Amino acid sequence: MLTVHHLENSRSQRILWLLEELGIDYEIKRYGRDKETMLAPPELREIHPLGKAPVIDDNGLVIAESGAIIEYLVGTYDKGNLLPADGTPERLAYTYWLHYAESSLMSLLLLSLVLGQIETKTPALIRPIARKIAQSVRSAYVDPNLERHFGYMESTLQQSTWFCGEQMTAADCQMSFAIEAAEARTDLGERYPHLAAFLDRIRARPAYKAALDRGGHYELLGGS
């Protein structure tokens, strides 16, 4: 039996969604975040040395990192529904978006998150200075780059229903977390209606709903 080590409100939710799309039997081992730090509990390090989620265990084969997990699951269990045919433009787009989600997009979103923590949670005595530095970094680098990236994704979804064309793929599962995280911090619908429509489409899918039912509470809070 395949086991998903599932951390609440984390990237592991998209793995549950993918498993439901693939129709694979699996079980969930749940982990809660530390209520003060919002970090994963130390028990996850017993499964993988880095103690991060998601992690899967498929009959003794332990795999971490969303992209690696998705490649393994699709390569092992997909019947041609979630992976474009080899040698097609859609397959190249699939590989691109699968890597883009974490390497390009999430790095910026995480930096924005860290700056938000600096602005609000540094000691009161130095908070005005810390806030000024954080706001300078945000205005000079983070916000312009995020705007460029979101414009790029909006343009992509203006031309096709899904990131790799007219068929939903596992790359859409990979992209979902970052876009949902962004939605928690801004009004996507006003500036990026095609990204907002993408979220509406995935949330209407029976497999996505089933993953929510099995995974439990899922909420990506702005600034947390």
CORQUI-V899881 format. One record per residue. SS is DSSP state (A for helix, B for strand, O for the rest). NEAR is the number of other ideal C-beta (glycine too) atoms within 10 Angstrom. D_LAST is the distance of its C-alpha to the last C-alpha in Angstrom with 2 decimals. Layout:
SS_NEAR_D_LAST + SS_NEAR_D_LAST
//
This chain:
O_9_33.44 + B_16_30.26 + B_16_27.27 + B_24_23.60 + B_24_21.38 + B_24_18.41 + B_23_14.97 + O_18_13.10 + O_20_10.52 + O_20_11.59 + O_22_14.24 + A_26_16.91 + A_27_16.88 + A_27_18.69 + A_27_21.20 + A_25_22.02 + A_25_22.63 + A_27_24.89 + A_24_26.78 + A_22_27.47 + A_24_28.73 + A_19_30.93 + O_11_32.21 + O_15_31.82 + O_7_32.09 + B_19_29.26 + B_11_27.78 + B_15_24.25 + B_14_23.26 + B_12_19.97 + B_20_17.49 + O_12_14.78 + O_16_11.78 + O_10_12.39 + O_6_11.24 + O_6_11.01 + O_7_9.71 + O_12_7.91 + O_12_10.60 + O_20_13.51 + O_13_16.52 + A_10_19.61 + A_12_21.64 + A_20_20.40 + A_12_22.28 + A_10_25.38 + O_19_25.02 + O_18_24.09 + O_9_24.23 + O_12_20.81 + O_18_19.12 + O_20_16.81 + O_25_16.64 + O_24_18.47 + B_24_21.85 + B_24_25.00 + B_18_28.34 + B_18_31.24 + O_7_34.26 + O_5_33.54 + B_10_32.10 + B_12_28.56 + B_16_26.45 + B_18_22.94 + O_16_21.04 + A_23_20.49 + A_15_23.20 + A_12_25.70 + A_23_25.15 + A_24_25.64 + A_17_28.74 + A_15_30.14 + A_24_29.66 + A_21_31.07 + A_9_33.84 + A_12_34.80 + A_15_34.45 + O_17_34.33 + O_8_37.59 + O_7_37.22 + O_13_34.84 + O_21_31.56 + O_20_33.03 + O_20_35.18 + O_9_38.67 + O_7_39.28 + O_8_40.74 + O_12_39.34 + A_10_37.18 + A_19_34.66 + A_16_34.49 + A_13_33.82 + A_20_31.05 + A_25_29.63 + A_13_29.58 + A_14_28.06 + A_22_25.07 + A_24_24.51 + A_13_24.03 + A_20_22.55 + A_25_19.33 + A_18_18.15 + A_10_20.46 + A_15_20.17 + A_23_17.31 + A_17_14.35 + A_11_15.32 + A_19_14.86 + A_18_11.51 + A_13_10.27 + A_16_12.20 + A_20_10.69 + A_16_7.13 + A_13_9.16 + A_22_11.12 + A_16_8.56 + A_14_7.97 + A_17_11.77 + A_17_12.43 + A_12_10.98 + A_10_11.27 + O_16_14.57 + O_7_17.67 + A_6_19.20 + A_8_22.34 + A_10_21.01 + A_15_18.06 + A_10_20.33 + A_10_21.40 + A_18_18.04 + A_15_16.77 + A_11_19.96 + A_15_19.69 + A_21_16.15 + A_15_17.37 + A_11_20.49 + A_16_18.89 + A_18_16.77 + A_10_19.95 + A_10_22.31 + A_13_20.63 + A_18_17.19 + A_15_17.75 + A_11_21.35 + A_16_20.62 + A_19_17.89 + A_11_20.45 + A_10_23.10 + A_17_21.29 + A_19_20.39 + A_12_23.95 + A_12_25.25 + A_21_23.52 + A_17_24.60 + A_11_28.09 + A_18_28.19 + A_20_27.39 + A_12_29.86 + A_8_32.51 + O_14_31.73 + O_15_30.17 + B_21_28.13 + O_24_27.06 + O_27_30.29 + B_17_32.66 + O_8_33.72 + O_14_32.88 + O_19_29.47 + O_26_28.85 + A_26_26.51 + A_27_25.11 + A_27_23.63 + A_30_21.84 + A_26_20.49 + A_27_19.42 + A_22_17.76 + A_23_14.35 + A_23_13.74 + A_22_15.12 + A_18_13.15 + A_20_9.85 + A_23_11.61 + A_17_12.82 + O_14_9.53 + O_17_9.50 + O_13_13.28 + O_9_16.50 + A_21_17.95 + A_13_21.08 + A_8_22.35 + A_13_22.40 + O_22_22.24 + A_13_24.14 + A_16_25.04 + A_21_21.49 + A_18_20.83 + A_14_24.12 + A_23_23.14 + A_17_20.27 + A_10_22.87 + A_15_25.29 + A_20_23.24 + A_12_22.18 + A_9_25.89 + O_15_26.93 + A_9_28.23 + A_18_26.78 + A_22_23.21 + A_14_23.80 + A_15_25.43 + A_21_22.51 + A_16_20.21 + A_10_22.98 + A_17_23.24 + A_22_19.65 + O_14_18.55 + O_7_15.48 + O_14_13.20 + O_9_10.25 + O_16_7.51 + O_10_5.42 + O_12_5.56 + O_13_3.81 + O_13_0.00
//
